[in-house]
């Protein structure tokens, strides 16, 4: 049967958070979503105007309807609002894989709880939940520990676990620095970190816990579900839309999901730190490349896409292998000869060999030359490169020594002949080999700007 997840929370009239955000997240993650509405809120991207709590017996009726028919793989709670609803949910969901998002206020800062809610959550829900997912202010209120650092968050996780939560995940968006979340399973800590975005996004908290429920309802274990939920939520924030006069609204999507490796740590404080910077560099490398690909797709003419497609790569600092170079799975293609160009796969480390080989060859001459992409060859393109002030170098495949890698040998040969690093390396192809132009740069933005310059000079012809 199809996997099923359940959300228990408030309805958001703006469509950005609450039940609405949860159901969109469930669909994105590929599970069937069911819902129990606890409150009807009148809110928008600016603030909450009113809250109408549903009668407890009506909430119970909804829960009964779902549980009597569906095999719920995992359930999440959001806005419960009152102690009475907390008690009901704890009773009805006993034994379920329950993710508790202890919602106390909205993104816009308005209270979403009545008197005694946090005490009721501590008494009734925390001891029975599979996973507790507070943000920093919620965790501080629940365990009375001030959280200013990851080590503070670690102590708070232990405290909340001792209060009865089987697993605890504290969302670290309020902590200074990068957006690092910390998961504690009672034995070990796991860190999930991505670059923090300078924007508020309505519905991000609901979306995160909904993705957790969705992935746990499927085939994923706890750590993998948390990793995917973090990456998918980050992508939803990055894709956020400005639909109202206030904060942005998250936009759930199943593509452009960032590279995210789990950082494991022991019970001791600070044990994760040696892997932290490596993960952050990977995330920033991925983000720089994906942003550049998005920009490239906005202006590059279809004629620039060769028959084999375009790959575009960006290497980590000091890279020495394909696995340290981020490229596009499936490349950039085009629909027909003159059709729209599109990205046919995700940006992933190790996804490219041909263009990655070019970057590795460049880095042996200049460690700062970490990005490259290929475009279709033509005499006009080569002339446009010259007219744009870009320095070119070339190689002839007929000169390639036996047993060598064409891309590495050709790039190295072209650079050596020129005596310094060019902007462009091209060749006229060979038997069964398409002629190609490669644009080199220190980073993806520089490569895109060189491509834009070439396009502009071709347009002048």
C-alpha positions, 0 to 999 in steps of 0.5 A: 500500500502507499505510504501514509503520513498524518499531520495534526495542526492548525490551518493557515489561510495564507497557505504558507504554514500549518496543515497547508505546508505539511500537505505540500511537503508530503506530496513533494516527498512522495507520501499520501498526506492525511490531516487533522485540523486543530485550529482555524487561523486567519493569518497572512505573511504579515501576521496572525489576525485571529485563532479559532480553536476547534472543539476537542470532540471534533478533533478527536473525531478527525483522528478516529476517522484517519486511524480507523482507515489508514495505516499511518507510517508517521505522524507530526504535530504542529499547532495544538494550541491548548493543553486539552488538545495536547492530552487528547493527541498524547492519548490517541497517538500512543504507540505511533511514530510521533514527531512533535514540533512544539509550535508556540509562535509563528514566523511573524512572532505571534503567539500560537498557544494558550496558557499552559501549553508548554507545560502540557507538552512537557508532561504529556507529549514529550514522554511519548514522542518518537522525535521532538523537533523544537527550534532554539526558543522552544527548546529553551522554554521546554528545558530552561537552558539558554542556547547560544552555541552548539555545545549548549544545544547538545546539553539541551538535547540531553535534557529533553531526552532525559524528559522522555523524548526518544530522540531530539533534534534541535533546529539551530537556525537561531544560533549565530553562524551557519544553519546547523541542526543537532540530532541526539538519539540517546547515544550519539549526536549527528550534525546537519549543517548548510549555509544560513540564508539571510531571509525569513520564510513563512512555513519553514518549521512546519515544512521541516517537521512534515518532511521528517514525518514523510521520510520516516513514513517511507523507508528511511531511518531516523538519521537519513530522514533528518538529513533529507528533511534538512536538505529539502527544507533548505531548498524550499527556503531558497526557492521561497516566493514573495506572494504577500507584503510580509515574509517570503513563503517557502516553496516545496520542490523535489529538485535542486536539493543540496549536497548534505553529509551527516557529521557524526559525533560522540557523546562529548562536546565538540566531537563533530568540529573536525568535519564541520568545515569540510561539509560547509565547503561542499555545501557552498561549492554546490550552491555556487554551482547551482546558482551559476547554472540557474543564471546560465539557463536564463540567457544561453542560446540553444545553439551553444549546447553541443550534441553531447550536452553541457557540463559545468563543474566547480572543484573544492579547494585543493581538489585532487579527485573527481569526488571533490568536484561538483558537476551536473548529473545528466548535463544541460541539454536542449529540446531540439535544435532550437528548443529551450535549454534545461538542466537534466540532473542534479548538481552532485560531487563526482558527477563529471569526469570529462570537464572535471578532468579539465579542471584537475589539469588547470589546478595543477598549473593554478590552484585557483582555476577551479571551474569550467564548462563546455559549449558547442564549437564554431568558428564564430564562437572562437572569433567572439571569444577573441573579440570579447578579450578572452585569451584562447589556447587549443590542442589537436587530438592527433598529437595526443600520446597513446594511453593518455586522457584526452581532456587532461592531456589536451588542457595541459598541452594547451596551457603549456604551449601558451605559457600561462592560463587561458580563458578558453581551451578549444579543439576541432574534434576528431573521428567520432569526437565533437569539436568543443570550446571550454570556458575556464574560470576561478569560480562558476560566476566567472565562467558564466560572465565569460559565457555571457560576454561571448553571447553578447559579442556573437549577437553583434554580428 
